Amino acid sequence: MLSEMSASEFNDWIDHFDKTPFTPQLIDIEFATLHTSIYSAMCGAKTELTDFMLLTDVEPSEEEMSDEVIQSIGEGIPGGQRYEQTNSGS
Protein backbone atom coordinates (compact mmCIF):
# COMPACT_ATOMS: atom_id res chain seq x y z
CA MET A 1 0.00 0.00 0.00
CA LEU A 2 2.81 2.45 0.80
CA SER A 3 4.32 1.94 -2.64
CA GLU A 4 1.08 3.31 -4.14
CA MET A 5 1.00 6.35 -1.86
CA SER A 6 2.97 9.55 -2.20
CA ALA A 7 4.96 10.90 0.76
CA SER A 8 2.68 13.92 1.06
CA GLU A 9 -0.42 11.71 1.13
CA PHE A 10 1.22 9.55 3.80
CA ASN A 11 1.89 12.67 5.88
CA ASP A 12 -1.74 13.73 5.42
CA TRP A 13 -2.85 10.38 6.83
CA ILE A 14 -0.46 10.76 9.78
CA ASP A 15 -1.90 14.23 10.49
CA HIS A 16 -5.46 12.85 10.22
CA PHE A 17 -4.84 10.00 12.67
CA ASP A 18 -3.05 12.36 15.06
CA LYS A 19 -6.31 14.31 15.32
CA THR A 20 -8.69 11.34 15.03
CA PRO A 21 -7.23 8.25 16.65
CA PHE A 22 -8.04 4.92 15.07
CA THR A 23 -8.55 3.18 18.41
CA PRO A 24 -12.23 4.13 19.04
CA GLN A 25 -13.30 2.94 15.60
CA LEU A 26 -11.31 -0.28 16.02
CA ILE A 27 -12.89 -0.99 19.42
CA ASP A 28 -16.34 -0.25 17.95
CA ILE A 29 -15.78 -2.77 15.15
CA GLU A 30 -14.43 -5.40 17.54
CA PHE A 31 -17.41 -5.10 19.90
CA ALA A 32 -19.84 -5.07 16.97
CA THR A 33 -18.23 -8.30 15.71
CA LEU A 34 -18.56 -9.85 19.16
CA HIS A 35 -22.20 -8.77 19.49
CA THR A 36 -23.02 -10.06 16.01
CA SER A 37 -21.50 -13.44 16.84
CA ILE A 38 -23.36 -13.71 20.15
CA TYR A 39 -26.65 -12.62 18.58
CA SER A 40 -26.29 -15.12 15.74
CA ALA A 41 -25.42 -17.92 18.20
CA MET A 42 -28.30 -17.17 20.57
CA CYS A 43 -31.05 -16.25 18.09
CA GLY A 44 -29.94 -18.04 14.96
CA ALA A 45 -30.80 -14.98 12.89
CA LYS A 46 -28.53 -13.33 10.38
CA THR A 47 -27.62 -9.71 11.08
CA GLU A 48 -25.24 -7.20 9.61
CA LEU A 49 -22.17 -6.01 11.46
CA THR A 50 -23.35 -2.42 11.02
CA ASP A 51 -26.44 -3.18 13.12
CA PHE A 52 -24.23 -3.21 16.23
CA MET A 53 -21.79 -0.40 15.37
CA LEU A 54 -22.18 2.66 17.59
CA LEU A 55 -19.44 5.05 16.47
CA THR A 56 -18.93 4.24 12.83
CA ASP A 57 -21.60 5.55 10.52
CA VAL A 58 -21.65 3.16 7.59
CA GLU A 59 -24.16 3.71 4.83
CA PRO A 60 -24.22 1.07 2.09
CA SER A 61 -23.65 2.48 -1.36
CA GLU A 62 -25.53 0.96 -4.26
CA GLU A 63 -23.34 2.50 -6.92
CA GLU A 64 -19.72 1.63 -7.55
CA MET A 65 -17.24 4.39 -8.29
CA SER A 66 -15.44 4.11 -11.59
CA ASP A 67 -11.67 4.27 -11.85
CA GLU A 68 -11.89 7.73 -13.42
CA VAL A 69 -13.91 9.07 -10.46
CA ILE A 70 -11.47 7.60 -7.95
CA GLN A 71 -8.54 9.08 -9.90
CA SER A 72 -10.13 12.54 -10.01
CA ILE A 73 -10.82 12.43 -6.27
CA GLY A 74 -7.20 11.44 -5.62
CA GLU A 75 -5.94 14.32 -7.75
CA GLY A 76 -7.94 16.75 -5.59
CA ILE A 77 -6.16 15.79 -2.36
CA PRO A 78 -4.09 18.78 -1.23
CA GLY A 79 -0.38 18.04 -1.43
CA GLY A 80 -0.90 14.82 -3.37
CA GLN A 81 1.81 14.57 -5.99
CA ARG A 82 2.44 11.87 -8.54
CA TYR A 83 6.01 10.84 -9.17
CA GLU A 84 5.19 9.04 -12.40
CA GLN A 85 2.87 9.54 -15.31
CA THR A 86 -0.71 8.29 -15.09
CA ASN A 87 -1.15 4.85 -16.71
CA SER A 88 2.60 4.41 -17.13
CA GLY A 89 2.21 0.68 -16.59
CA SER A 90 4.19 0.33 -13.37
Beta strands, then each sheet from edge to edge (+ up, - down):
end
